[in-house]
Amino acid sequence: MQSTYQTVILSVPIAEVWNQFKDFHAFPFSKSVITKIEKVGELKGDEPGAKRILNEAFHETLVEYNPDEYRLSYSIDDGPSPVSKEEVGNYIGVIQLSESPEGKGTLVEWSSSWNANTEEAVNFCQSIYVALLEELKNAF
């Protein structure tokens, strides 16, 4: 099993940060990393099973949506190499928000895990999530 784990602490209330993630069909804070989002199907962005395609390449499904715990998880069902369905299986990403340890903001944790035969996806995914968290930080 391979994985990534990234965090950022924002001096912003948790509800404001959650607003950036609460619709699976939107990435309001990302203008350069996520340039196109296509909703697939009829499910709304807060319903497990909702699907999207990011940047015409990443096919994802909302697996869990828990606004009370500020948590969601999603699968990558297919994507470009090295996260194509031929190279990676059981990919699950998790976004978890919580009060920062100092109690003066929000801790954002973005983790993912998957099965693969090579290490290529680790750096690929890590760089994307680091860039997304940087954009999130800059949004506030």
C-alpha positions as CSV (number, residue, x, y, z in Angstrom):
1,M,0.0,0.0,0.0
2,Q,1.3,3.4,-0.9
3,S,0.2,6.7,0.5
4,T,0.6,10.5,0.8
5,Y,-0.2,12.8,3.7
6,Q,-0.2,16.6,3.6
7,T,-1.4,19.2,6.1
8,V,-1.8,23.0,6.4
9,I,-3.0,25.1,9.2
10,L,-5.2,28.1,8.3
11,S,-6.1,30.9,10.6
12,V,-9.7,30.7,9.4
13,P,-12.8,29.2,11.1
14,I,-13.4,25.6,10.1
15,A,-16.9,26.4,8.6
16,E,-15.2,28.9,6.1
17,V,-12.7,26.2,5.1
18,W,-15.4,23.6,4.7
19,N,-17.2,25.9,2.3
20,Q,-14.3,25.3,-0.1
21,F,-14.8,21.5,0.0
22,K,-18.5,21.0,0.6
23,D,-19.5,20.6,-3.1
24,F,-17.7,17.7,-4.7
25,H,-18.4,19.3,-8.1
26,A,-16.5,22.6,-7.2
27,F,-13.0,23.6,-6.4
28,P,-13.6,27.4,-5.7
29,F,-10.1,27.9,-4.2
30,S,-8.1,26.3,-7.1
31,K,-7.6,28.3,-10.3
32,S,-4.4,26.9,-11.6
33,V,-4.2,23.2,-10.5
34,I,-7.9,22.4,-11.2
35,T,-8.8,24.2,-14.4
36,K,-11.9,22.2,-15.4
37,I,-14.5,20.2,-13.5
38,E,-17.1,18.2,-15.3
39,K,-20.1,16.9,-13.2
40,V,-21.0,13.3,-14.3
41,G,-24.5,12.0,-13.6
42,E,-27.4,13.5,-11.6
43,L,-26.2,13.2,-8.0
44,K,-25.5,16.5,-6.2
45,G,-22.0,17.3,-4.9
46,D,-22.9,16.2,-1.3
47,E,-24.2,12.8,-2.2
48,P,-22.0,9.7,-2.0
49,G,-21.7,8.2,-5.5
50,A,-21.4,11.7,-7.1
51,K,-18.9,11.6,-9.9
52,R,-16.6,14.2,-11.5
53,I,-13.8,14.5,-14.0
54,L,-11.0,16.9,-13.2
55,N,-9.0,18.5,-15.9
56,E,-10.5,16.1,-18.5
57,A,-8.2,13.4,-16.9
58,F,-9.1,12.4,-13.3
59,H,-12.3,10.3,-13.0
60,E,-13.4,10.5,-9.3
61,T,-16.3,9.3,-7.2
62,L,-17.4,10.7,-3.8
63,V,-17.3,7.8,-1.4
64,E,-18.1,9.4,2.0
65,Y,-19.5,12.8,2.9
66,N,-19.8,13.8,6.5
67,P,-20.3,17.6,7.0
68,D,-20.8,17.1,10.8
69,E,-17.2,15.9,11.1
70,Y,-15.9,18.0,8.2
71,R,-14.7,14.9,6.3
72,L,-15.1,13.5,2.8
73,S,-13.4,10.7,0.9
74,Y,-13.3,10.0,-2.7
75,S,-11.9,7.4,-5.1
76,I,-9.8,7.9,-8.2
77,D,-11.4,5.5,-10.7
78,D,-9.1,6.4,-13.6
79,G,-6.6,9.0,-14.6
80,P,-3.4,9.7,-16.4
81,S,-0.3,7.7,-15.8
82,P,0.9,7.0,-13.1
83,V,-2.7,6.9,-11.6
84,S,-4.5,5.1,-14.4
85,K,-6.7,2.2,-13.5
86,E,-4.1,-0.1,-15.1
87,E,-1.4,1.2,-12.7
88,V,-3.3,2.0,-9.5
89,G,-6.1,0.2,-7.6
90,N,-8.2,1.0,-4.6
91,Y,-7.2,4.7,-4.6
92,I,-8.9,6.6,-1.7
93,G,-8.3,10.2,-0.9
94,V,-9.5,11.7,2.4
95,I,-10.0,15.4,3.3
96,Q,-10.4,15.9,7.1
97,L,-10.8,19.3,8.7
98,S,-10.4,19.9,12.5
99,E,-9.7,22.6,14.9
100,S,-6.0,23.5,14.8
101,P,-4.0,22.3,17.8
102,E,-3.7,25.9,19.1
103,G,-7.5,26.3,18.7
104,K,-7.1,29.4,16.5
105,G,-7.9,28.1,13.1
106,T,-8.3,25.0,11.0
107,L,-6.1,22.0,10.5
108,V,-6.6,20.6,6.9
109,E,-5.4,17.0,6.4
110,W,-5.3,15.6,2.9
111,S,-4.3,12.0,2.7
112,S,-4.5,9.2,0.1
113,S,-3.7,5.6,-0.2
114,W,-3.7,3.0,-3.0
115,N,-2.2,-0.2,-4.3
116,A,0.4,0.0,-7.1
117,N,3.4,-1.9,-8.4
118,T,5.6,1.2,-8.7
119,E,6.5,4.2,-6.7
120,E,5.7,6.7,-9.4
121,A,2.3,7.7,-8.1
122,V,3.6,8.9,-4.8
123,N,5.6,11.9,-6.0
124,F,2.9,12.6,-8.7
125,C,0.1,12.7,-6.1
126,Q,2.1,14.5,-3.4
127,S,3.0,17.3,-5.7
128,I,-0.7,17.8,-6.8
129,Y,-1.9,17.9,-3.2
130,V,0.8,20.2,-2.0
131,A,-0.1,22.6,-4.8
132,L,-3.8,22.4,-4.0
133,L,-3.1,23.1,-0.3
134,E,-1.0,26.1,-1.3
135,E,-3.8,27.5,-3.4
136,L,-6.2,26.9,-0.5
137,K,-3.9,28.8,1.8
138,N,-3.7,31.7,-0.7
139,A,-7.5,31.8,-1.0
140,F,-7.7,33.2,2.5
